[in-house]
Amino acid sequence: MKKIVLILSFLMIAQSASAQLFDKEKIKNNQNFDKAFLSWGYFLGLNSYDFNFDYVQNRKDIQVERSVGFSVGLIGNLRISDHLDLRLEPGLFITKRFLHYHQNYFNGMSFTDADLLREVRSTYIHFPLLLKMSTKRVNNIKPFIVVGLSSSFNLSSNQDNPDDNSVGEFRAKKNVLNYELGFGIDLYLFWFKFTPSIRGVFALNDELIRDADPNSPWTSNVESMKTRGLFINFTFQ
C-alpha cells in the first residue's frame, strides 16, 4: 500500500510540474496515436533480479549478489478509455544471481569455499497483463502508472534434475507468479511514441526446491524464496 501511495504521489507531482513547465501550447506530435483501439510496439531494457528469503531459524542472511540483465519483448495495447489501457507485454528476460552462504550454515560439517557460493542463472519467458492508468496529456508528455499480474517460465530451471546441492546443483521452480507495479512517461515524438518506464516485480510463490537431505545447509533453514526484480524498459510504438 505504501508503494502505491508513493507512486500516486509521484504522478500528481509530475503532472503538476509538467503543467507548470510545459503549459505553453506546443505543436502536438501524433495527436491521434492514443485513439486507436489496438496498437503495437516493442521494448528493450535492463533488469536486476534479487531473492527475498524468509527463514526458519534466525541465522545470518543468505546474501544475494545481483547483476544487470537484458530484456526484449513485444507490446500489445488495448484502449479502454482516454486514461485506461490494457497491455500485454511478453518478453525474454536474461539474468544471473549469486548466493553467498555464511559459514554458520555448516556448523559441525566439513565444507569448501565452493560450498558457500551458488550461481543461479535464469532465462525467463515473462507474460505480464497490465492495467495502464494515465494522466492528462500535456503537449507531448503523458505520465502513467501500471499495475498487474504476470507469469514467468524459467527456461534455465533445473527443477527436474535429480541432483541437488550435495553435488553443487541449486534448484528452483520453473513457474513463477508475480504482481507488478511501476510508472513511466509517454513521450510523443514526430514519428513514434517513446516510453521510458521503471517497474518492480514481486513473486507470489515460493520458488525453492529443497534438497533430499532434510538437514541440508543450503535449503533446510529457508522457509520461502521469492523473486524480486527491477525493470527499466524503453518502449517504441
Backbone as numpy.savetxt, mean C-alpha at the origin, in Angstrom:
# Nx Ny Nz CAx CAy CAz Cx Cy Cz
-9.58 6.06 12.59 -10.41 7.26 12.59 -9.54 8.52 12.59
-8.43 8.52 13.37 -7.55 9.69 13.40 -6.95 9.95 12.03
-6.61 8.86 11.30 -6.03 9.03 9.96 -7.03 9.70 9.03
-8.29 9.30 9.12 -9.33 9.87 8.25 -9.51 11.35 8.56
-9.54 11.70 9.86 -9.71 13.10 10.26 -8.54 13.93 9.75
-7.32 13.41 9.86 -6.14 14.14 9.41 -6.19 14.39 7.91
-6.59 13.37 7.15 -6.63 13.52 5.69 -7.74 14.47 5.27
-8.91 14.39 5.93 -9.99 15.32 5.62 -9.57 16.76 5.94
-8.84 16.92 7.04 -8.36 18.26 7.40 -7.38 18.77 6.36
-6.53 17.86 5.87 -5.57 18.24 4.82 -6.30 18.72 3.57
-7.34 18.01 3.19 -8.08 18.38 1.99 -8.77 19.73 2.14
-9.32 19.99 3.34 -9.98 21.27 3.58 -8.97 22.40 3.50
-7.78 22.19 4.08 -6.74 23.22 4.03 -6.26 23.41 2.60
-6.08 22.27 1.89 -5.60 22.34 0.50 -6.59 23.08 -0.38
-7.89 22.79 -0.16 -8.90 23.46 -0.98 -8.93 24.96 -0.68
-8.82 25.31 0.61 -8.82 26.72 0.98 -7.59 27.43 0.41
-6.42 26.76 0.52 -5.19 27.37 0.02 -5.22 27.51 -1.49
-5.72 26.47 -2.17 -5.76 26.54 -3.63 -6.73 27.61 -4.10
-7.82 27.80 -3.34 -8.79 28.83 -3.71 -8.17 30.22 -3.57
-7.30 30.38 -2.56 -6.66 31.68 -2.36 -5.52 31.92 -3.34
-4.76 30.84 -3.61 -3.59 31.00 -4.47 -3.93 31.00 -5.95
-5.02 30.31 -6.30 -5.34 30.14 -7.71 -6.74 30.65 -8.06
-7.22 31.66 -7.29 -8.58 32.12 -7.53 -8.68 32.96 -8.79
-7.56 33.43 -9.28 -7.59 34.16 -10.53 -7.98 33.22 -11.66
-8.96 33.58 -12.42 -9.47 32.71 -13.49 -8.39 32.44 -14.52
-8.22 31.16 -14.84 -7.25 30.75 -15.84 -7.94 29.90 -16.90
-7.26 29.71 -18.00 -7.79 28.83 -19.03 -7.77 27.40 -18.52
-8.91 26.72 -18.57 -9.01 25.36 -18.06 -8.64 24.36 -19.15
-7.72 23.47 -18.82 -7.36 22.38 -19.72 -8.33 21.22 -19.57
-8.63 20.55 -20.67 -9.48 19.35 -20.63 -10.74 19.58 -19.79
-11.50 20.58 -20.13 -12.67 20.94 -19.32 -13.69 19.82 -19.21
-13.81 18.99 -20.23 -14.82 17.95 -20.24 -14.28 16.58 -19.85
-13.03 16.53 -19.38 -12.40 15.24 -19.11 -13.19 14.43 -18.09
-13.61 15.06 -17.00 -14.28 14.33 -15.91 -15.75 14.03 -16.18
-16.27 14.45 -17.32 -17.67 14.19 -17.64 -17.88 12.82 -18.26
-16.80 12.15 -18.67 -16.92 10.81 -19.27 -17.36 9.81 -18.21
-18.30 8.92 -18.58 -18.77 7.90 -17.64 -17.66 6.91 -17.32
-16.88 6.53 -18.32 -15.74 5.63 -18.13 -14.48 6.30 -18.68
-13.38 6.17 -17.96 -12.10 6.66 -18.44 -11.01 5.69 -18.01
-9.86 5.77 -18.71 -8.80 4.79 -18.51 -7.46 5.50 -18.36
-6.50 4.77 -17.84 -5.17 5.32 -17.69 -4.21 4.26 -17.17
-3.04 4.72 -16.76 -2.05 3.82 -16.17 -1.27 4.58 -15.11
-0.55 3.84 -14.28 0.25 4.48 -13.25 1.62 3.82 -13.13
2.58 4.62 -12.72 3.91 4.17 -12.34 4.15 4.66 -10.93
4.91 3.90 -10.16 5.09 4.36 -8.80 6.18 3.64 -8.03
6.32 4.07 -6.79 7.25 3.48 -5.84 6.46 2.96 -4.65
6.99 1.92 -4.01 6.31 1.38 -2.83 7.34 1.05 -1.75
6.87 1.06 -0.53 7.70 0.66 0.62 6.81 -0.16 1.55
7.14 -1.44 1.70 6.33 -2.36 2.51 7.01 -2.62 3.85
6.16 -2.82 4.85 6.60 -3.11 6.21 5.75 -4.28 6.72
6.09 -4.82 7.89 5.24 -5.77 8.59 4.91 -5.21 9.96
3.68 -5.41 10.40 3.28 -5.08 11.76 3.13 -6.40 12.53
3.93 -6.58 13.58 3.91 -7.82 14.36 3.18 -7.60 15.68
2.37 -8.59 16.05 1.84 -8.71 17.41 2.45 -9.97 18.01
2.78 -9.91 19.30 3.56 -10.97 19.92 2.79 -11.69 21.03
3.19 -12.92 21.28 2.61 -13.72 22.36 3.23 -13.29 23.68
4.56 -13.18 23.71 5.28 -12.76 24.91 6.04 -11.47 24.63
6.33 -10.75 25.69 7.04 -9.48 25.56 8.54 -9.73 25.42
9.00 -9.73 24.16 10.42 -9.86 23.87 10.84 -8.71 22.96
12.10 -8.70 22.58 12.57 -7.70 21.64 11.79 -7.83 20.33
11.40 -6.69 19.79 10.65 -6.72 18.52 11.52 -7.24 17.39
10.87 -7.91 16.45 11.53 -8.28 15.20 11.64 -7.00 14.37
12.84 -6.64 13.99 13.07 -5.41 13.24 12.90 -5.66 11.75
12.11 -4.82 11.11 11.85 -4.94 9.68 12.66 -3.87 8.94
13.54 -4.34 8.06 14.31 -3.44 7.21 13.60 -3.33 5.87
13.11 -2.15 5.56 12.34 -1.94 4.33 13.23 -1.54 3.17
12.69 -1.66 1.98 13.38 -1.20 0.77 12.35 -0.51 -0.12
12.83 0.18 -1.13 11.94 0.85 -2.07 11.71 -0.06 -3.27
10.44 -0.34 -3.55 10.08 -1.20 -4.66 9.44 -0.42 -5.80
9.12 -1.14 -6.85 8.57 -0.54 -8.07 7.14 -1.03 -8.29
6.29 -0.14 -8.83 4.89 -0.47 -9.09 4.49 0.00 -10.48
3.63 -0.77 -11.12 3.08 -0.37 -12.42 1.70 -1.00 -12.55
0.77 -0.28 -13.18 -0.57 -0.83 -13.29 -1.48 0.00 -14.18
-2.73 -0.45 -14.27 -3.76 0.18 -15.09 -4.83 0.79 -14.20
-5.61 1.69 -14.78 -6.69 2.36 -14.05 -7.97 2.33 -14.88
-9.04 1.95 -14.23 -10.37 2.09 -14.80 -11.21 2.94 -13.87
-11.79 4.01 -14.39 -12.53 4.97 -13.56 -13.98 5.06 -14.02
-14.91 4.89 -13.08 -16.34 5.01 -13.36 -16.88 6.23 -12.62
-17.42 7.17 -13.36 -17.92 8.40 -12.77 -19.29 8.17 -12.14
-19.43 8.54 -10.87 -20.71 8.45 -10.17 -21.39 9.81 -10.12
-20.60 10.83 -9.80 -21.11 12.21 -9.75 -19.93 13.15 -9.96
-20.16 14.44 -9.81 -19.08 15.41 -10.00 -17.96 15.24 -8.98
-18.29 14.66 -7.84 -17.29 14.56 -6.77 -17.03 13.12 -6.33
-17.64 12.13 -6.97 -17.45 10.73 -6.59 -17.12 9.89 -7.82
-16.11 9.04 -7.66 -15.73 8.09 -8.72 -15.42 6.74 -8.09
-15.68 5.68 -8.83 -15.31 4.33 -8.42 -14.16 3.89 -9.31
-13.06 3.44 -8.67 -11.85 3.15 -9.43 -11.37 1.72 -9.18
-10.93 1.09 -10.25 -10.25 -0.19 -10.18 -8.82 0.02 -10.67
-7.83 -0.36 -9.84 -6.44 -0.08 -10.16 -5.58 -1.34 -10.02
-5.74 -2.33 -10.89 -4.90 -3.53 -10.82 -3.46 -3.20 -11.17
-2.53 -3.78 -10.41 -1.13 -3.46 -10.67 -0.19 -4.54 -10.19
1.06 -4.41 -10.58 2.15 -5.29 -10.17 3.06 -4.52 -9.23
3.25 -5.07 -8.02 4.06 -4.40 -6.99 5.20 -5.34 -6.58
6.42 -4.88 -6.75 7.60 -5.68 -6.43 8.32 -5.04 -5.25
8.62 -5.85 -4.23 9.24 -5.30 -3.03 10.08 -6.36 -2.34
10.84 -5.93 -1.33 11.70 -6.83 -0.57 11.82 -6.30 0.85
11.76 -7.22 1.83 11.92 -6.86 3.24 12.91 -7.81 3.91
13.61 -7.31 4.92 14.52 -8.14 5.71 14.05 -8.12 7.16
13.99 -9.30 7.78 13.59 -9.42 9.18 14.84 -9.72 10.01
15.06 -8.90 11.04 16.21 -9.06 11.93 15.70 -9.54 13.29
16.14 -10.73 13.71 15.76 -11.31 15.00 16.82 -11.00 16.05
16.35 -10.79 17.29 17.28 -10.59 18.40 17.75 -11.94 18.93
18.92 -11.93 19.54 19.49 -13.18 20.04 18.64 -13.83 21.12
17.83 -13.03 21.84 17.04 -13.63 22.93 15.96 -14.57 22.43
15.69 -14.58 21.11 14.76 -15.57 20.56 15.37 -16.97 20.54
16.68 -17.05 20.75 17.39 -18.33 20.63 18.02 -18.75 21.96
17.44 -18.30 23.07 17.97 -18.67 24.39 18.02 -20.18 24.55
19.19 -20.68 24.93 19.35 -22.12 25.13 19.52 -22.90 23.85
19.63 -22.20 22.71 19.78 -22.86 21.42 21.04 -22.35 20.74
21.65 -23.19 19.94 22.78 -22.75 19.14 22.25 -22.08 17.88
22.94 -21.02 17.43 22.50 -20.31 16.24 23.69 -19.67 15.56
23.49 -19.29 14.32 24.50 -18.59 13.54 23.96 -17.21 13.17
24.80 -16.38 12.59 24.35 -15.06 12.15 23.24 -15.18 11.10
23.30 -16.21 10.28 22.28 -16.41 9.24 20.91 -16.67 9.86
20.87 -17.25 11.06 19.59 -17.53 11.72 18.90 -16.26 12.20
19.65 -15.17 12.35 19.09 -13.92 12.84 18.51 -13.05 11.74
18.65 -13.51 10.50 18.19 -12.70 9.36 17.33 -13.55 8.43
16.19 -12.98 8.01 15.34 -13.62 7.02 14.96 -12.59 5.96
15.11 -12.99 4.70 14.74 -12.14 3.58 13.36 -12.54 3.07
12.48 -11.56 2.90 11.12 -11.82 2.41 10.94 -11.04 1.10
10.95 -11.75 0.00 10.71 -11.14 -1.31 9.25 -11.30 -1.67
8.65 -10.26 -2.21 7.22 -10.30 -2.56 7.01 -9.67 -3.92
6.22 -10.35 -4.73 5.76 -9.80 -6.01 4.24 -9.92 -6.00
3.57 -8.80 -5.77 2.12 -8.80 -5.58 1.39 -8.44 -6.87
0.35 -9.21 -7.17 -0.68 -8.77 -8.10 -1.76 -8.14 -7.23
-1.90 -6.83 -7.36 -2.70 -6.05 -6.41 -3.99 -5.57 -7.08
-5.16 -5.85 -6.45 -6.46 -5.50 -7.01 -7.22 -4.62 -6.01
-7.10 -3.30 -6.10 -7.88 -2.43 -5.21 -9.15 -1.90 -5.88
-10.21 -1.83 -5.11 -11.44 -1.17 -5.53 -11.61 0.04 -4.62
-11.56 1.24 -5.21 -11.45 2.47 -4.42 -12.59 3.43 -4.72
-13.00 4.15 -3.69 -13.94 5.25 -3.85 -13.15 6.54 -3.77
-13.20 7.32 -4.84 -12.47 8.58 -4.92 -13.44 9.73 -4.65
-13.12 10.55 -3.65 -13.96 11.68 -3.27 -13.19 12.97 -3.50
-13.65 13.77 -4.45 -12.92 14.95 -4.88 -13.56 16.24 -4.39
-12.75 17.27 -4.25 -13.26 18.60 -3.96 -13.66 19.27 -5.28
-14.08 20.51 -5.21 -14.39 21.28 -6.41 -13.11 21.60 -7.16
-13.15 21.50 -8.47 -11.98 21.83 -9.29 -11.74 23.34 -9.24
-10.48 23.72 -8.99 -10.07 25.12 -9.01 -9.08 25.29 -10.14
-9.51 25.96 -11.21 -8.71 26.10 -12.41 -8.29 24.72 -12.91
-7.01 24.35 -12.80 -6.53 23.06 -13.31 -6.04 22.14 -12.20
-6.62 22.32 -11.00 -6.22 21.52 -9.84 -7.46 21.02 -9.11
-7.43 19.73 -8.70 -8.55 19.20 -7.93 -8.04 18.15 -6.93
-7.97 18.48 -5.62 -7.55 17.51 -4.60 -8.63 16.45 -4.37
-8.20 15.31 -3.82 -9.15 14.21 -3.54 -8.58 13.30 -2.46
-9.46 12.48 -1.90 -9.04 11.37 -1.05 -9.62 10.09 -1.63
-8.99 8.96 -1.31 -9.48 7.66 -1.74 -9.53 6.72 -0.54
-10.57 5.89 -0.49 -10.68 4.83 0.50 -11.17 3.59 -0.22
-10.81 2.43 0.29 -11.28 1.22 -0.37 -10.69 -0.04 0.22
-11.00 -1.15 -0.45 -10.51 -2.47 -0.08 -9.70 -3.03 -1.23
-8.79 -3.95 -0.91 -7.98 -4.54 -1.96 -7.62 -5.97 -1.60
-7.24 -6.71 -2.63 -6.75 -8.08 -2.47 -5.41 -8.18 -3.17
-4.44 -8.81 -2.52 -3.11 -8.97 -3.10 -2.78 -10.45 -3.19
-2.30 -10.87 -4.35 -1.86 -12.25 -4.55 -0.34 -12.23 -4.71
0.35 -12.91 -3.80 1.81 -12.88 -3.76 2.38 -14.00 -4.64
2.90 -13.61 -5.80 3.47 -14.59 -6.72 4.74 -15.22 -6.16
5.39 -14.54 -5.21 6.64 -15.05 -4.64 6.41 -15.86 -3.37
5.16 -16.08 -3.02 4.88 -16.81 -1.79 5.38 -18.25 -1.87
5.93 -18.73 -0.76 6.32 -20.13 -0.66 5.41 -20.87 0.33
4.15 -20.50 0.30 3.16 -21.06 1.21 3.12 -22.58 1.17
3.26 -23.17 -0.01 3.14 -24.63 -0.15 4.47 -25.37 0.00
5.53 -24.64 0.32 6.84 -25.27 0.50 6.85 -26.03 1.82
7.16 -27.33 1.80 7.18 -28.09 3.07 8.33 -27.70 3.98
9.38 -27.07 3.43 10.49 -26.62 4.25 10.11 -25.36 5.01
10.71 -25.19 6.20 10.41 -23.99 6.98 11.71 -23.35 7.46
11.62 -22.54 8.51 12.79 -21.79 8.96 13.93 -22.67 9.46
13.64 -23.91 9.81 14.69 -24.81 10.27 15.74 -25.03 9.19
15.35 -24.82 7.92 16.30 -24.92 6.80 16.38 -23.59 6.04
15.97 -22.50 6.71 16.14 -21.17 6.14 15.00 -20.65 5.31
13.83 -21.29 5.33 12.68 -20.86 4.52 11.65 -20.16 5.39
11.53 -18.85 5.22 10.50 -18.07 5.91 9.27 -18.03 5.01
8.12 -18.49 5.52 6.95 -18.66 4.67 5.85 -17.67 5.02
5.20 -17.17 3.96 4.07 -16.25 4.12 2.94 -16.68 3.18
1.72 -16.29 3.50 0.56 -16.70 2.74 0.49 -16.01 1.38
-0.22 -16.65 0.46 -0.34 -16.11 -0.90 -1.31 -14.94 -0.96
-2.44 -15.06 -0.26 -3.52 -14.08 -0.40 -3.57 -13.15 0.81
-3.68 -11.86 0.52 -3.76 -10.84 1.57 -4.93 -9.92 1.27
-5.75 -9.66 2.29 -6.84 -8.69 2.17 -6.43 -7.41 2.90
-6.75 -6.26 2.30 -6.29 -4.99 2.85 -7.41 -3.94 2.83
-7.21 -2.89 3.63 -7.96 -1.66 3.41 -6.95 -0.57 3.07
-7.40 0.45 2.32 -6.49 1.46 1.82 -7.07 2.86 2.06
-6.16 3.80 2.22 -6.54 5.18 2.50 -5.45 6.10 1.95
-5.85 7.13 1.21 -4.84 8.00 0.64 -5.40 9.32 0.14
-4.54 10.13 -0.44 -4.95 11.41 -0.99 -4.04 11.77 -2.16
-4.50 12.70 -2.98 -3.73 13.13 -4.14 -4.30 14.40 -4.74
-3.73 14.81 -5.87 -4.17 16.02 -6.56 -4.22 15.74 -8.06
-5.37 15.96 -8.67 -5.49 15.90 -10.12 -4.97 17.20 -10.71
-4.05 17.07 -11.66 -3.50 18.24 -12.37 -3.88 18.12 -13.84
-4.68 19.06 -14.32 -5.18 19.02 -15.68 -4.21 19.73 -16.62
-3.45 18.95 -17.36 -2.49 19.50 -18.30 -3.13 19.65 -19.68
-2.38 20.18 -20.61 -2.96 20.48 -21.93 -3.42 19.23 -22.65
-2.61 18.15 -22.60 -2.94 16.94 -23.35 -3.55 15.83 -22.51
-3.31 15.82 -21.21 -3.78 14.72 -20.37 -3.90 15.18 -18.92
-4.40 14.28 -18.07 -4.50 14.55 -16.63 -3.40 13.78 -15.90
-2.62 14.48 -15.12 -1.52 13.89 -14.36 -1.87 13.96 -12.87
-1.69 12.83 -12.16 -2.12 12.76 -10.77 -1.05 12.14 -9.89
-0.37 12.91 -9.07 0.47 12.33 -8.01 -0.40 12.01 -6.79
-0.12 10.89 -6.15 -0.93 10.51 -4.98 -0.08 9.70 -4.00
-0.51 9.69 -2.76 0.11 8.89 -1.69 -0.99 8.05 -1.05
-0.69 6.77 -0.88 -1.73 5.88 -0.31 -1.10 4.87 0.65
-1.77 4.63 1.74 -1.35 3.61 2.69 -2.20 2.37 2.55
-1.58 1.20 2.69 -2.29 -0.08 2.61 -2.03 -0.84 3.90
-3.10 -1.46 4.45 -3.03 -2.11 5.75 -3.73 -3.47 5.67
-2.97 -4.55 5.88 -3.52 -5.90 5.77 -4.50 -6.19 6.90
-5.51 -6.99 6.57 -6.53 -7.38 7.56 -6.30 -8.77 8.12
-5.58 -9.62 7.40 -5.41 -11.01 7.83 -3.95 -11.31 8.18
-3.77 -12.27 9.08 -2.45 -12.73 9.47 -1.82 -13.47 8.30
-0.58 -13.12 7.94 0.07 -13.69 6.76 1.11 -14.76 7.08
1.46 -14.91 8.35 2.56 -15.81 8.70 2.12 -17.27 8.67
2.97 -18.12 8.09 2.80 -19.57 8.15 3.79 -20.09 9.19
3.27 -20.75 10.23 4.11 -21.20 11.34 4.96 -22.39 10.95
6.11 -22.48 11.62 6.99 -23.62 11.43 6.40 -24.87 12.07
6.90 -26.03 11.64 6.40 -27.30 12.17 6.68 -27.43 13.67
7.80 -26.90 14.10 8.16 -26.94 15.52 7.36 -25.88 16.27
6.51 -26.28 17.23 5.71 -25.28 17.96 6.57 -24.33 18.80
7.83 -24.69 19.05 8.74 -23.84 19.81 9.74 -23.13 18.91
9.42 -23.01 17.65 10.33 -22.38 16.70 10.67 -20.96 17.14
11.96 -20.60 17.17 12.33 -19.22 17.57 11.87 -18.18 16.56
11.56 -18.58 15.34 11.18 -17.62 14.30 9.67 -17.32 14.28
8.85 -18.28 14.69 7.41 -18.07 14.56 6.59 -18.29 15.83
7.14 -18.95 16.83 6.32 -19.33 17.99 5.84 -18.12 18.79
6.61 -17.02 18.80 6.21 -15.86 19.60 5.40 -14.84 18.79
5.12 -15.14 17.54 4.37 -14.20 16.70 2.89 -14.55 16.74
2.10 -13.62 17.25 0.65 -13.82 17.28 0.04 -13.50 15.93
0.53 -12.44 15.28 0.08 -12.10 13.94 1.14 -11.28 13.23
1.17 -11.40 11.92 2.09 -10.63 11.07 1.26 -10.08 9.91
1.17 -8.76 9.84 0.32 -8.13 8.83 1.10 -7.07 8.07
0.88 -7.04 6.78 1.57 -6.09 5.92 1.06 -4.68 6.14
1.98 -3.72 6.10 1.67 -2.31 5.97 2.51 -1.78 4.81
1.94 -0.89 4.04 2.70 -0.38 2.90 2.37 1.06 2.59
3.29 1.73 1.93 3.10 3.10 1.48 3.35 3.14 -0.02
2.38 3.68 -0.77 2.49 3.79 -2.22 2.60 5.27 -2.61
3.50 5.56 -3.50 3.56 6.86 -4.16 3.37 6.60 -5.65
2.22 7.00 -6.17 1.86 6.70 -7.55 1.79 7.97 -8.39
2.13 7.81 -9.67 2.02 8.89 -10.65 1.14 8.37 -11.79
-0.05 8.97 -11.88 -1.07 8.46 -12.79 -1.19 9.35 -14.03
-1.39 8.70 -15.16 -1.56 9.40 -16.43 -2.88 8.94 -17.06
-3.77 9.90 -17.33 -5.05 9.58 -17.94 -5.32 10.49 -19.14
